[in-house]
Amino acid sequence: MKMAGVIPPLHFYDQIDGIFQEMDITLNNGYHLIVEQNTDPGYQNEIMVCITDNNNSVNQDLAIVRHLDNGNKFEVIVYADKDDKDYTDKFEIELYKEKE
């Protein structure tokens, strides 16, 4: 499946002991969509999504997705305002269960 705005290939790097650390997708406009596992030991159950330039400087945070310690719930934090560095929305999502 080809996604609009994405130039293949996807670049995977920074693997430590086989654990996914970062994914870099080069966009048509020269920026990079970065998905990165938080390396802080207290926050390893979360990933961050941001846009960087060719100098690897973060231009804009997009989202954080983390597992909540209380079971089958996840938290998604969204940064939807391009003019503000604070998040705009926070959602709690329960793990989907197939109905029998």
C-alpha positions in Angstrom: 0.0 0.0 0.0 1.4 3.4 -1.0 0.7 6.3 1.3 0.3 9.8 0.1 3.2 12.1 1.0 5.6 9.3 1.8 8.7 8.5 -0.2 9.8 4.9 0.3 11.8 3.4 1.8 11.1 3.6 5.5 14.3 3.9 7.6 14.5 1.9 10.8 17.4 2.5 13.1 18.6 2.8 16.7 17.8 -0.8 17.7 19.1 -1.7 21.1 19.0 -5.4 22.0 16.3 -5.9 19.3 14.0 -3.3 20.8 12.4 -0.8 18.4 13.7 2.7 19.2 12.9 4.9 16.2 11.4 5.0 12.7 12.0 7.7 10.2 9.7 8.4 7.2 11.0 10.9 4.7 8.2 13.1 3.4 7.8 14.8 0.0 8.4 18.3 1.5 11.8 17.3 2.9 10.7 16.9 6.5 10.7 13.6 8.4 7.9 11.9 10.3 9.6 10.4 13.3 8.1 7.7 15.6 10.3 7.1 18.6 10.1 5.0 21.7 10.9 7.0 24.8 14.2 5.9 26.2 13.6 7.2 29.7 13.3 4.1 31.9 10.2 5.6 33.5 8.4 6.1 30.2 9.5 3.1 28.0 5.8 2.1 27.5 5.2 5.2 25.2 6.0 6.3 21.7 6.3 9.9 20.5 5.4 11.1 17.0 6.9 14.3 15.7 8.1 16.2 12.5 11.8 17.0 12.1 13.8 18.8 9.5 16.9 17.5 7.7 19.1 18.7 10.7 17.1 16.4 13.0 15.6 19.4 14.8 12.1 18.8 16.1 9.7 21.2 14.3 6.5 20.0 15.8 5.3 17.3 18.2 2.2 15.5 16.9 1.3 12.9 19.5 2.3 10.6 22.4 0.8 7.2 22.8 1.4 5.4 26.1 0.2 2.3 28.0 -1.4 3.1 31.3 -0.3 1.0 34.2 -3.8 0.2 35.2 -4.4 -2.7 32.8 -5.8 -2.6 29.2 -5.9 1.2 28.8 -3.9 3.5 26.6 -3.5 7.3 26.6 -3.1 9.4 23.5 -2.0 13.0 23.8 -2.4 15.1 20.7 -0.6 18.4 19.8 -3.1 19.8 17.3 -2.3 23.6 17.5 0.6 24.5 15.3 1.1 27.7 17.3 1.3 26.2 20.7 3.7 23.6 22.2 1.2 22.4 24.8 -1.0 19.4 24.0 -4.6 20.2 22.9 -6.4 16.8 23.5 -5.9 13.8 25.7 -7.8 10.5 25.2 -8.0 7.3 27.1 -8.7 4.2 25.0 -9.5 0.8 26.3 -8.1 -2.3 24.5 -10.6 -3.7 22.0 -12.1 -7.1 22.9 -13.7 -9.3 20.3 -17.3 -10.0 21.2 -18.1 -13.7 21.3 
